[in-house]
Amino acid sequence: MTTRPLRFGLIGTGRIGQVHARSIAADPDTTLSWVCDPFIAGAEAVSERFGGAVTDDASEVFASGDVDAVLIASPTATHVDLIAAAIEAGIPALCEKPIDLDISRVDSLLPLVRSSGVPVALGFNRRFDPAFASVQSRVAAGEIGALEQLTIVSRDPAAPPAAYVAVSGGIFRDMTIHDLDMARFFLPEIVEVTAVGSALFDDGAREHGDFDSAVTTLRASSGATVTIINSRHSAVGYDQRLEAFGAEGSLQVANAPTSLVSLSTATVVEGKPPYQNFFLERYAEAYAAELRAFVRLVRGESSTSPTFEDGRAALILADAAQRSAEERVSVAVDLG
């Protein structure tokens, strides 16, 4: 593999595509060679900011001969076909989560992924957050003894538009799936899922039969448990916390503040501003680190990029959580 900067084709120029375009342009080891979106105006706008030839046809990217990797940030329904096209072209792919909303489509692609030898990675960027990654490595090193309980809190600042909820696959496949992957980052062998959900405040969730609040409990093969607390709104900002509890201690990740300044007066002590209010702020470093890990994977170096199998496992857990919440049962899972 060449040591020059890797040439990327970006497919999809919505909000998350623009995040990835910025990361590719900022990294000295990557360059944006192609920008693709059926809505050509979006591709043109990204190209004007970050470079790259423009097309509305992904097949042109795969056939161009001047891309070393593709980053798939298009709508979920397109992911399976685009991953397959990348593999057929022999081009490594980093794909945003989820792989698909239908596990049967994911499973139909699995043999090709496994047999091709073409690197395919999934965009679970939170594994690369410096704080979460530090806790995981310290747990793995035995600093707090055997992990017994993992608690993950993830609350968005505000509910998404109803039109988004309609095509998202629901809270478990859209939002909780990040936390399900984080759970497996610590405890890969999950064997049981129990979830409860409510529609407490969001009309879009009610309209489309979804939940805006959920609590999911996972049981690992070791007996350790994971509790995931989700909400589609949070008055205090983007609420992203984690605690790992073990036999010899615990490790915590607090929320990221917008300021390190606090106020103390006769009426308030250590008054602070709200937390960061958007995932782009909270996980900016994680997106950059995710890209660097994928570059190492493409170059054949040691890499911690989440795999296609990781994406499949997260979707299996999300499907189990959906079933558990709907049927009010615990669901045994086999991630093999």
Secondary structure, DSSP 8 states (H G I E B T S, - for coil): --SS-EEEEEE--SHHHHHHHHHHHH-TTEEEEEEE-SSHHHHHHHHHHH--EEES-HHHHHHSS--SEEEE-S-GGGHHHHHHHHHHTT--EEEES-S-S-HHHHHHHHHHHHHH---EEEE-GGGG-HHHHHHHHHHHTTTTSSEEEEEEEEE-SS---HHHHHHH--HIIIIIHHHHHHHHHH---EEEEEEEEE-SS-HHHHHTT--SEEEEEEEETTS-EEEEEEES--TTS-EEEEEEEETTEEEEE---BS-S--B--SS-SSB---B--SHHHHTHHHHHHHHHHHHHHHTTS-----BHHHHHHHHHHHHHHHHHHHHT--EE----
